[in-house]
Amino acid sequence: MTKKSLLYDHAGMRLQRVDARSRHIVECGIAMQSRYNTVCALEYLKSHNVGAAVIERVLSHQALHRPVFCAIGA
């Protein structure tokens, strides 16, 4: 897996992942959580080697999500 590139603001806070593959995987996990449930999203993210801290953050803080662009089973 490639090293992930991140953007930071002036205070050193992470803004956005610029690794397109990882971003897409996380966006699909978020979409799965909305469409199906948290367990499905969790298993999907784990199966794509997303780290536990990232999984916890993205599945626990729905209010902080950016718009998601992932087409999952219709």
Secondary structure by P-SEA (a helix, b strand, c coil): ccbbbbbbccccccccccaaaaaaaaaaaaaaaaaccaaaaaaaaaaacccaaaaaaaaacccccccccccccc
